[in-house]
Amino acid sequence: MNSREQVDVAIIGAGIAGSALATALTSNGFSVRLIDRSDQPLDTARGDHIQPAMAPVLSRWGIWDSLLLAGGEKRFGTRWFDASHEHIVTIPVPEHKDCAPWFLFLNHEDIGRVLLDRAIVNGARCTLGAKHWSLTRAQACWHLSWESPQGAEEISCTLLVGADGTGSSVRSRLDIDIQRHRYHHPIAVLYGRQRTVPEKRTLDVHLTQSRMLSLIPRTGGGTKIGFPIAVEELTLWRDAPESQLHEQLRQWCPTLDFETLTFGALYPPVSQQSEAYEGEGAAVLMGDARHAMHPARSMGMNTCFRVADQLANMIAELSPGFSERQVLPILQQFDRQFARDLAPILSDNHAAGLQMDTIAGDGFAGLTGQLRAASSRANVLEAMGLKAAGISA
Ligand SMILES: Cc1cc2nc3c(=O)[nH]c(=O)nc-3n(C[C@H](O)[C@H](O)[C@H](O)COP(=O)(O)OP(=O)(O)OC[C@H]3O[C@@H](n4cnc5c(N)ncnc54)[C@H](O)[C@@H]3O)c2cc1C
């Protein structure tokens, strides 16, 4: 071993959840060590739209302006189209004192980089490429050791955080239970460039005859297209030539006009929720390790921010160098609040996931009717806008 360090918090996983928590904790003076098995940028296809309600949190962490400087752009609401390709309704971003007047979007890996850079500037240490790590209990703390391209290291930490995604190793090593719903249909992601890109960008959802297509703005005028597919179509989508991608999209929605299209990625969506850790020592899961969601409502990453903020605010009641005995009641309080606040987010997101989880939507008549009814009721539209923005109505 060539180094040993004692930190307040060790975080396994330097994705959005781990980096967000590290940013929040280090801005309050806590010592943080981040460890990730990967040394590659984060997966670009994932969470890229930040809810307006997150603006005050990200400003407090000192990264709202950095996200804009890194190329973040503005999205104004969500438009819905019916199976005849007619516009049904636009859900606007509400005017509200506690949120930005637009969604901020930036590629996922850039959001991660901005967060991680800030955490490091604040004093966090981060090891990427730590493929094998081991965890043991010691006197009122955890011992973590790993090997990375920088060599072998060992640290002690008072609080252990598992932010290592849906397949969390921390969860399995600590024997934490999980409830999981696997959706039937994988989500395919394509990247493209539409011939006409409006100056004021919106997220567009097309309820085509068979499936729901989401057209999500990317920076620089690009578009990410997400839709459910049959398991048997996996190879077809992965290997299809560009002309076939155009043809298929045109069949579903002739009003779409893409100049370029490429295959991006395939995801098996899940909704899962881990139990609280009840073993010996101070440990907690967060991010997708704790609460993975179907991407239909763009809430997974935003929930990472929300939860990181809650946990960091609670820990801020302690001073750097806190003991295990001091942090344990804080974790219990966090778990109670987490269960209470997360339940409505998860159930709302799961309902949206189920609605999207079909390749035989039959024109989505029910949903179209609801949206049409909402379009003429200002109070309903406002409530929908507040919810999408991340503010409880
Ligand atoms: C297609 C798609 C689109 C989405 N769009 C949105 C959106 O617009 N808005 C939104 O809010 N959410 C969105 N989401 C959800 C969002 O991307 C996730 O909820 C969020 O990225 C989860 O972050 P995380 O840090 O918890 O997990 P991850 O991003 O999975 O990060 C986990 C990290 O842990 C590391 N790791 C894993 N295992 C280990 C291990 N054993 N040891 C050490 N390190 C490990 C990984 O390398 C990774 O860096 C989308 C998801 C998908 C799939």
The ligand as a Gaussian input file, in Angstrom:
#p B3LYP/6-31G(d) Opt

LIG

0 1
 C      -31.995000       6.808000     -22.075000
 C      -32.063000       7.478000     -20.740000
 C      -32.414000       8.823000     -20.678000
 C      -32.523000       9.448000     -19.448000
 N      -32.893000      10.776000     -19.416000
 C      -33.018000      11.404000     -18.232000
 C      -33.313000      12.829000     -18.159000
 O      -33.439000      13.521000     -19.180000
 N      -33.428000      13.394000     -16.946000
 C      -33.261000      12.679000     -15.790000
 O      -33.426000      13.246000     -14.696000
 N      -32.897000      11.358000     -15.818000
 C      -32.767000      10.708000     -16.997000
 N      -32.374000       9.394000     -17.028000
 C      -32.000000       8.712000     -15.767000
 C      -30.583000       9.128000     -15.325000
 O      -29.680000       9.032000     -16.394000
 C      -30.104000       8.253000     -14.169000
 O      -31.089000       8.218000     -13.152000
 C      -28.832000       8.836000     -13.544000
 O      -27.840000       8.997000     -14.529000
 C      -28.319000       7.893000     -12.448000
 O      -27.073000       8.331000     -11.990000
 P      -26.231000       7.459000     -10.966000
 O      -25.013000       8.238000     -10.677000
 O      -27.107000       7.031000      -9.841000
 O      -25.908000       6.112000     -11.727000
 P      -24.929000       5.838000     -12.949000
 O      -25.003000       6.940000     -13.936000
 O      -25.212000       4.462000     -13.408000
 O      -23.474000       5.935000     -12.317000
 C      -22.940000       4.895000     -11.547000
 C      -21.433000       5.042000     -11.524000
 O      -20.937000       3.999000     -10.684000
 C      -19.870000       3.338000     -11.353000
 N      -19.869000       1.935000     -10.884000
 C      -20.765000       0.966000     -11.191000
 N      -20.442000      -0.168000     -10.553000
 C      -19.336000       0.105000      -9.833000
 C      -18.524000      -0.665000      -8.974000
 N      -18.788000      -1.947000      -8.726000
 N      -17.445000      -0.091000      -8.398000
 C      -17.153000       1.227000      -8.630000
 N      -17.885000       2.004000      -9.450000
 C      -18.958000       1.454000     -10.039000
 C      -20.157000       3.474000     -12.834000
 O      -18.944000       3.381000     -13.576000
 C      -20.792000       4.871000     -12.895000
 O      -19.848000       5.884000     -13.118000
 C      -32.260000       8.728000     -18.259000
 C      -31.861000       7.389000     -18.319000
 C      -31.771000       6.760000     -19.544000
 C      -31.349000       5.310000     -19.608000

